[in-house]
Amino acid sequence: MKSILKITLPALVGLATLFTACQSEPEVGSNLYDKAASSNLPKLYIHDLANLGNQGALRVVNANGELNLLEDTVKFYVRLSSPLDRDLEVSVAENPSATKAASGVTVLDKGAINILTPTVTIAKGSTVSADPIKVVAQKGNALDTLKTTHGNGATTLTLNAAQGVEVASSYANMHITVNYKESNVVENGNTNGLTAMDISEYFVYDNQNNALEKLYDGNLSTVWFKASNEGPFTFVIAVPENTNVSAITLEPSPRYVNWVAKSMTVETSEDWNTWTSQGEITRSDNSISSGEPFVVRFTKPVKCTYVRLSNVQPASSRYLVIGEMKVYK
């Protein structure tokens, strides 16, 4: 009997080590395989390589007091340390009490997120759920807290207990950060569904109040240009009093399609004295190279008399060249 034990025990240990290495999962001795575990049940856990450290992120934008949810989804799979001989349904629940927020980050109450797939199945013989858990931000009182704190928020999803398995304590959570931004400017916006104002209805000035007629004469070939090293630049567009402005575009000239601006800050005013920031916007390199207009679209139309485009940075190192500026209602 003693000789059999001497042969078999090392072999078993070697086999266990080989199995662990092949899985690329948390090692024996971690809390997934707790040395002092109360049972030998398979461990249920979250260890998602697409969300390093089990950290997911969602984004929200405060557009003049209204929270807008960007099209973000956190996705992650639930796993088993060893397969079962039956299907296993597993679920998660919002658990703010498990959240350890960084300094300046607000722990959000329940209701800040929407679990689109609260229950998933790990099939018989498998160790990974067939589908991921999917989570999005959700409008409501919990998320509205960020409008008061003006900073990021955080919450946590925790695995619920399931029959015949044990939840691994250190791998039971997916931590969700809700990144907060204040801006009324749409990223990658367009002018679909909007109406362009007639060029006789608005004027464009520089920061010295000089009228820039070439930017609203209806002719893309009569360009306005300046050497890039003279920037950054400022433009002010004047519209009829209390006009609801939905978008501004900087149109490229056919001869200089890649020379329009790359980024800017957008502000509005009803009286020229008090200015409200609508946000900052930076174009993608693809938008510049394809010669598209620079579209500044507001999430919510702004009632104003003036629109100021400041800190305008050229897309080219040589010149800033603009064919026309258009205003949309």
ZIHU-V271947 format. One record per backbone hydrogen bond with DSSP energy under -1.0 kcal/mol. NH is the residue of the N-H (numbers start at 1). CO is the residue of the C=O. Records with the same first field share a line. If there is no record, write none. Layout:
NH=CO ; CO
This chain:
5=1
6=2
7=3
8=4
9=5
12=8
13=9
14=10
15=11
16=12
17=13
18=14
19=15
20=16
21=17
22=18
23=19
29=33
30=27
37=34
44=166
45=79
46=171
51=48
54=51
56=175
58=177
60=179
61=68
62=181
63=66
66=63
68=61
70=59
72=70
74=135
76=133
79=45
80=127
81=43
88=122
90=120
92=118
93=158
95=156
98=95
99=96
105=102
106=152
108=154
112=109
114=136
116=114 ; 134
117=134
120=90
122=88
125=84
126=123
129=78
130=121
133=76
135=74
136=114
138=112
144=140
146=143
147=144
148=145
149=145
150=146
153=178
154=106
155=176
157=174
158=93
159=172
160=91
165=162
166=42
168=44
171=168
174=157
175=54
176=155
177=56
178=153
179=58
181=60
183=62
184=278
186=297
194=191
197=327
201=198
203=238
205=236
206=210
209=206
212=204
215=212
216=213
223=221
224=322
226=320
228=318
230=227
231=228
233=312
235=309
236=205
237=307
238=203
239=305
243=240 ; 304
245=243 ; 302
246=328
247=328
248=296
249=326
250=294
251=324
256=253
259=256
262=313
263=313
264=281
265=310
266=279
267=308
268=276
269=306
276=268
278=266
279=266
281=264
283=262
288=284
289=285
290=286
291=288
292=287
294=250
296=248
298=246
299=184
302=245
304=243
305=269
306=269
307=237
308=267
309=235
310=265
312=233
313=263
315=260
320=226
321=259
322=224
323=251
324=251
325=215
326=249
328=247
329=195
